[in-house]
């Protein structure tokens, strides 16, 4: 069987996951990057056609902004099935054990490994500030400039409260950790080394 290979990518908001994955994918055409959050938003706005769009917008909890695990996992599996010849750097998934269980139940998918980007509150807040707030992060709120730093800090702290759970999900899949406090070239080198090690494990 030809497996669709996946590497899970996780880490703090502002740690640079997307930046590194996108750059690596540009340099290595046998890899591609999927941001789970971006993909879900694209399904909602119909930039991506998906059979899961209707259940996504009708079964989600509007207060917590969460959807059933089978919907989120289905969207991920559906996207990966479109590009089975390359390795997917899947960023921001899974968030819950139920999502992972459904996703991993697809026997055509092979989870090669997992990478966690670790970075301090100060560094992540600074990077988010340089990057600027993204439209999708606003939801229905209009934040004033003076409110942005608190918003960035709250995002970091919210994720921090869930880090132990995320790492627990990823530990069975050759979990590596990156010190993302360093500059982009250093983080990229760490990432490249880890990918090389994961390739060796496959042999």
C-alpha positions in Angstrom: 0.0 0.0 0.0 1.2 3.5 -0.8 0.7 5.5 2.4 -0.1 9.2 2.6 2.6 10.4 5.0 2.0 13.1 7.6 4.1 15.0 10.1 2.2 16.7 12.9 3.3 20.3 13.6 2.4 22.0 16.9 3.5 24.9 19.0 2.7 28.3 20.5 1.0 31.0 18.4 3.7 33.3 17.1 6.4 30.6 17.4 7.0 30.5 13.6 5.5 27.2 12.7 3.9 28.4 9.5 6.9 30.4 8.4 9.3 27.5 8.8 6.9 24.9 7.2 6.2 27.2 4.2 9.9 27.9 3.6 10.8 24.2 3.9 8.0 23.2 1.5 9.3 25.7 -1.1 12.8 24.2 -0.8 11.6 20.6 -0.7 8.9 19.9 -3.4 8.2 16.5 -2.0 6.7 18.2 1.1 3.7 20.5 1.5 2.3 22.5 4.3 -1.3 22.5 5.5 -2.5 24.9 8.2 -5.5 23.2 9.9 -7.0 26.6 10.9 -6.6 28.1 7.4 -8.1 25.0 5.8 -11.2 25.1 8.1 -11.7 28.8 7.3 -11.3 28.1 3.6 -14.0 25.4 3.8 -16.3 27.8 5.6 -15.8 30.6 2.9 -15.9 28.0 0.1 -12.4 28.7 -1.1 -12.0 24.9 -0.6 -14.8 22.7 -1.7 -15.6 20.1 0.9 -18.4 17.6 1.6 -17.9 18.5 5.3 -18.9 22.2 4.9 -22.5 21.8 5.8 -21.9 19.8 9.0 -19.0 22.2 9.9 -21.3 25.2 9.8 -24.4 23.5 11.3 -23.0 21.3 14.1 -20.3 23.6 15.6 -20.6 25.1 19.0 -20.8 28.8 18.4 -19.8 29.7 21.9 -16.6 27.6 22.1 -16.1 27.7 18.3 -15.5 23.9 18.2 -16.9 21.4 15.8 -17.4 17.6 16.2 -14.2 15.6 15.9 -15.5 13.6 13.0 -16.0 16.8 11.0 -12.5 18.3 11.7 -10.8 15.0 11.1 -12.8 14.4 7.9 -11.7 17.8 6.5 -8.0 16.9 7.2 -8.3 13.4 5.7 -10.1 14.8 2.7 -7.4 17.4 2.0 -4.5 14.9 2.4 -6.2 12.5 0.0 -5.7 15.2 -2.8 -1.9 15.0 -2.6 -0.9 11.4 -1.7 2.5 11.5 -3.3 4.0 14.2 -1.0 4.6 14.4 2.8 2.1 16.7 4.5 3.3 19.1 7.3 0.0 19.3 9.1 0.1 22.4 11.3 -2.4 22.8 14.2 -3.9 19.3 14.2 -4.9 17.3 16.2 -6.2 19.3 19.1 -8.3 16.5 20.7 -7.8 12.8 21.2 -11.1 12.1 19.4 -9.8 13.9 16.3 -6.6 11.9 16.4 -8.4 8.6 16.9 -10.6 9.2 13.8 -7.8 10.5 11.7 -5.4 7.7 12.5 -8.1 5.1 11.8 -7.6 5.8 8.1 -5.2 3.0 7.3 -4.0 4.7 4.2 -2.4 7.4 6.3 1.1 7.0 7.9 2.0 9.4 10.7 5.8 9.8 10.3 6.5 12.0 13.3 5.6 15.1 15.2 7.4 18.4 16.0 6.6 21.0 18.7 7.8 24.6 18.4 8.5 25.9 21.9 9.0 29.7 22.4 8.6 32.2 25.3 5.7 34.5 25.9 7.8 37.6 25.2 9.1 36.3 21.9 5.8 35.1 20.6 4.0 38.4 21.5 6.8 40.4 19.8 6.5 38.3 16.7 2.7 38.5 16.6 3.1 42.2 17.0 5.5 42.5 14.0 3.3 40.2 12.0 0.2 42.1 12.8 -3.2 40.8 13.7 -4.8 38.6 11.1 -8.4 39.1 9.8 -9.4 35.6 10.9 -8.2 36.3 14.5 -10.6 39.2 15.0 -13.8 37.1 14.6 -16.5 39.7 15.2 -14.3 42.0 17.4 -12.7 45.3 16.5 -9.6 45.7 18.6 -7.9 49.0 19.3 -4.1 49.2 18.9 -3.7 49.4 22.7 -5.7 46.2 23.1 -3.5 44.1 20.8 -0.7 43.2 23.3 -3.3 41.8 25.8 -4.9 39.9 22.9 -1.6 38.3 21.9 -0.8 37.5 25.5 -4.2 35.9 26.0 -3.8 33.7 22.9 -0.4 32.5 24.2 -1.8 31.8 27.7 -4.8 30.0 26.3 -2.6 27.7 24.3 -0.2 27.3 27.2 -3.0 25.9 29.3 -3.4 23.1 26.7 0.3 22.4 25.9 0.5 19.3 28.2 -2.5 17.8 26.4 -1.2 18.5 23.0 2.2 17.0 23.8 0.5 13.9 25.2 -1.3 13.4 21.9 1.9 13.8 19.9 4.4 11.8 22.1 3.6 8.4 20.6 4.6 9.8 17.2 8.4 10.4 17.6 7.9 13.8 19.2 10.7 16.3 18.7 11.0 19.7 20.2 12.4 22.8 18.6 13.8 25.8 20.5 11.9 28.5 18.5 13.3 31.4 20.5 16.2 31.5 18.1 16.3 33.4 14.8 14.7 32.0 11.7 17.8 30.5 10.1 18.6 28.6 13.4 15.1 27.4 13.8 15.1 26.3 10.1 18.3 24.3 10.6 16.8 22.6 13.7 13.7 21.7 11.6 15.8 20.4 8.7 17.8 18.2 11.0 14.6 16.7 12.6 13.1 16.0 9.2 16.3 14.2 8.2 16.1 12.1 11.4 12.5 11.2 10.7 13.4 10.2 7.2 16.1 7.9 8.6 13.6 6.3 11.0 11.4 5.4 7.9 14.1 3.3 6.4 
